[in-house]
């Protein structure tokens, strides 16, 4: 089925793997090898401690082409720019629960989302994973169950597990073509909407800028769960701007 094969290739090419502040270059090379064995090619690094490095080349074995195409970024926002769906790997429990699932379940959703545009899967630091702020940038959290007596999974191994699940799902799952009427909102567009909400809520004295509590976190969770398209984001921002102008007019006496 040439059409299905073409869509699968497009889906895999829309998936990027992001490593945040990897400390060991061997893990970078191991991740590159893991990607190539599973048909993935796009690797992004956020502030790696040592890269380029001979150890990365050595561990990559025959995946030097993946390393050569690797993109190095200063910020996570740069690494996920243009992505409309972001997955963060995490094993920690959160005070405010976030949508979470295991690698097998998330892989199917990743492939479906990749039909519509760019998707990122983000892996954290070897010693302490992703920060709470970084995890809040993600639509879903991916968890890899492990033996409780020794649950520490090497970074490159974690990338291999997730890459394998994506490859397995790509081979077994029928491709569902995206038929939405507008492109999904990117991570940057969603961040712009959230910042807009914060400004309006502070000016309207709905929240205290110095102590917003969990309002913004819960709002972020709700908006990421909605998976809004770019037109819906623009519409919400237009509503916020209109209400903000009306509120400002009422405060200075120029409103109705």
N, C-alpha and C positions, 0 to 999 in steps of 0.2 A: 504494500500500500504506500506508494510514493508520497501521497499527500499527508498521510499520518506521519511518515518518517520525517518529512520536511518540518511539520509542526513541532515534533519532538526536538529536532535540532534547534529550532528557533527558541523553544522553551528553555533548553539547557543553556543556550547562549545568553539568555536574559537573566541568568542566575549568577550572582557574584558572592564569593566567600570573603569575609572581612575578618582579619585578625587584629585585635586592638592591643597595641604595645607588647608584641611578643618579645620575650627576653632572650630566647635561645634561637640562633639562626638555623640550627638543625631542625627545629619544629617548622620553620618556614619552608625549608626544602622538603620535609616530610609531608607537609600540607599540599605543596605543589604536586608531589607524586600521587597523593591520594586523589586529588582532583582529576588528574589526567587519566588515571585508571578507571574512572567512573564517567568519563565523557565531559567533564567540566573543565573550563580553561581560565576563568577570570578570578584572579586573586588580588585582593587589596590589603595593604598594610597601613596601620595607623601608628605612627611614631615607633617603629621597631628599634630596639636597642642596638642591634648590629645587623646592618644590611645595606649594601651587598656584603656577602661574607663567603669564604670558601666552603664552610661547613654547610651552608644552604645549598650550594652547588653539588656537593658530595651527596647529601641526603636526597636530593631531587632525582638522582639517577638519570633516567631518560626523559625527565620532565623539565629540562632546561628551558624549553620554549615557553612554558608557563611562567617560570621565574623571569625570563626576559620581558614578558608582557605584564609583569606585576606592577601595579600602581601604588605608589607610596603617598600617603596623605598626612597632613598635620592634625586634622580633626576628624572625628567620626562623622560629622555632618558632611564633610567632603566625600568620604568613602561611600555614603549612602545617598548622595545627591542624585536626583532623578529616579529614585526607587519609590514605588507606590506601596510596597509591602515589605516590612522588615521583621526578621525573626532574630531574637536574641537567645543565645544558649545560657542556661542558668540552672543551678541546682538548689538555690536558696529559696526559702519560704519568705513571702512578702506580707507586710502588714495589710496592704490593700491588694487582694489577689488580682492577678492578671491572667488573661487567657493563656493556658499552657497545655502542652501535649507532648507525647514521646516522639522520637525521631520518625518512626514509621507513619504516624498520623500526620505530622507536620509536612512530611515529604510530599504527600498527595496534594496538600493545600499549596505548597510552594510551586508545584508544577502547574496547578490550575491558575494561580496568580501570575505565573510567568507567561501565560498565554496573552495576558493583557498588557504586560510591560515589565520593567526592571524590578527584580527582587534581590534582597540582600539577606544573607545569613551571617550573623555577627558572633564571633567567638572572643572571649575575654582573655585576660592575662593569665599566665600559668599559675601564679600564686594566689590571686584573689578574684579572678573572673571579671565580670562587668560590674560597674558601679550602678547604684540605684538610678541615677540620672540617665545613664546609658540604656539601662533596661527599659526606662519609660519612653525611650524613643522607638521602641519596638511594638509592633501590633500583637505579637505572640511570643511566648517563651517556649523554647525547646528544651526538653529534659531527656537525658540518657540514663535510665535506671542502671544501677551498679550494685554489686555486693556491699552490704553495709559494713562489713569488716574491713574493706579496703576499697573505697569508692573514688579514689583519685585516678582520673583518666588523663593520660597524656594529651596535650593539645592536638598534635598531629593525628593521634588515634581517634580523637573525638571528631575531627574533620573527616577522617576515613569512614567512620560509622555513619555520619550524616550524608556524606556523598554517596555511599553505598545505597542507603535507603532511597535517595532521590533517583539513582540509576535503576534500582529495582522497580520502583513505582513507574518510572518512565517506560520500562519494558512491559509492564503488566497492566497498567491502567489506561483505559480508552481516553484519548485526548478530547477534552471538552472545550470547544472553541468559545472564547469570550465574545459575547454579543451585547455588551453594554453600550448605551448610546453616547457616552462621553468617556474620555480617558480617565482612569483613576487618578486621584490626587497624589502628588509625590510627597515624600517626606518633608521637603522644604516648604511646600505649600501648606501642609498640615501644621508645621512649626509656625509659619506666618499667621495662620488662623488662631492658634493657641496664644501667640503673643498679642494678637489683636484683642482676643477675649480678655486677657489679663489687663491690658491698658483700660479697656472700657469698664471692667468690673472694679478696678481701683478708682477710676475717676468717678464712677457712680457710687462709690463707697459701699459696694456690696462685699468687698473683701478689703482687708488691711494689707497694704503693700509689704509691711514688715512682718506680718504674721498671717499669711493667707490660709493657714491650716491645711487641710487635705482637699480643699475645693478644686484647686488647679490640677492636682494629681487625678482626682476622680473625673474631672472634665476631660483630661487627656485620655484616660482609659475609655471613656464613653465614645469620644471622637475617633480613636483608633479602631475601636470595635465596630463602628459604623462603616468603615472603609468607604468614605465619601469619594465621589468623583470630583474633578477639578471645577465643574460648573457649580456643584453643590457648595464647595468651599467658597467660591466667589460670591454665591448668593448669600451665604452666612456672613461673609465679611461686609457685603453691602448692607445687610440688615443691621449689623453692629454699627457701621458708620452712620446710618440714618438715625438710629436710636441715640447714639452718642451726640449727634448734632442737636437733636430735639432736647436731650437732657441738658446740654450746655446752654441752649436758649432759655430753658426754664430757669436755670440757675442765675443767669445774668439779666433776666427780665425781658428778654426779646422774644421768647417763645409764646405760643398761644396760651 
